[in-house]
Amino acid sequence: MTNHIEKATFAGGCFWCMVKPFDQWDGVHSVVSGYTGGHVENPTYEQVKSGTTGHMESVEITYDPSLISYQTILDLYWPQIDPTDDGGQFHDRGDSYRTAIFYHTPEQKELAEASKKAIEDSGRFNKPIVTRILPASTFYPAEEEHQDFYKKQPEYYKKDREKSGRDEFIETHWTGERGN
């Protein structure tokens, strides 16, 4: 029996902070940090960070939908971000740190739009939800030093995450949600 594998792609600010929440779930085969949504082929970290390529720091999740659903992955995604901030995420500012859901199939688009509407209708936020829902485009894996950063550089990762304000936001707005 061959397992069916699918991809899910999300931008949620700094990609270092977007790997661990997905990496620990049964059915998730890999979470790759990278860049998508831009107009430059094979961009580098420095190019993307400069804001000149149009790319967003993103994660590409490869998963087995018989073990973890796209809906579950969406439910893990939202509590990692501030969906009302169009200028970046937490202390990381600029277009390359904005939030987006990149759909790979019409079903993913439908589920992403429904999940966004549910967040909008929940009354959880008093500002508009600005997370974009966009068609997936070419995904470029980031340089090796950015892969699994939370495992390779645990102390630096922890300090950067603490400094970012992400955890305080999650605690204030998403307490009790999965993935924290």
Secondary structure, 3 states (H helix, E strand, C coil): CCCCCEEEEEEECCCHHHHHHHHCCCCEEEEEEEEECCCCCCCCHHHHHHCCCCCEEEEEEEECCCCCCHHHHHHHHHHHCCCCCCCEECCEECHHHCEEEEECCHHHHHHHHHHHHHHHHHCCCCCCCCCEEEECCCEEECCHHHCCHHHHCHHHHHHHHHHHCHHHHHHHHHCCCCCC
